[in-house]
Amino acid sequence: MRKNIVAGNWKMNKNLQEGIALAKDLNAALTADKPNCDVIICTPFIHLASVVPAVDAAIIGVGAENCADKVSGAYTGEVSAEMVASTGAKYVILGHSERRAYYHETPEILKEKVQLALANGLTPIFCIGEVLEERQQGVQNKVVYDQLAGSLFDLTAEEFSKIVLAYEPVWAIGTGLTATPEQAEEIHAYIRSVIAEKFGAEVAENTSILYGGSCKPSNAKELFANPNVDGGLIGGAALKVEDFKGIIDAFK
Ligand code: PGA
């Protein structure tokens, strides 16, 4: 059975003290009222080593928002998958549209990152999704197919089964626009069919596919109610315990 997951992506928000306080507050709220799904928070690199011990690993998993495409060495400013794993973090977001757009991360670079994450025991939360123009042209299925093929089709079925996918239409990220539940279900079902074709029906059935893009407490329930939407990747609404918990509670 695939897991339902609500994952937060803090992006470049919260200094260290604020981040620890947010993690502790969320931990307290979810200890008092246990979630009905897996909960993950993905934080800036420098927060990881402090946030991991601040939360109950049985309730909240911790992840990074990125990792390097190289093992180690003279890559000033980079943080390797091995370094991320050494903090006790278990997840890493890869291929977020902001990384693709602003830091020119190509499918080839992301392929390296996925391999390194898996080699270090991290679960990649791999993001795919089209920009507005592509949606208007009706080519969103081809866009997500190419993103999957370009970075993940070299994996074995066993390796792929360790991946969590996040479909995030770029036009919905941080914009207040949300895909309708019908739009989300349609493309999530398509993504699952692509996985089934490439890696087999069982792997496809067990893959969690999260929706991301202006997900909030008021729309989470109807998005997650779709059979092929297994939770959410949450940006802005992950920065407030009340909002994030409101989304988590959509599974209740
Ligand atoms: P948002 O971001 O919830 O603020 O739209 C989602 C994401 O980028 O993961």
Boltz pocket constraint, residues with backbone or C-beta under 6 A from the ligand:
constraints:
  - pocket:
      binder: B
      contacts: [[A, 9], [A, 168], [A, 172], [A, 173], [A, 174], [A, 175], [A, 212], [A, 213], [A, 214], [A, 215], [A, 233], [A, 234], [A, 235], [A, 236], [A, 237]]
      max_distance: 6.0
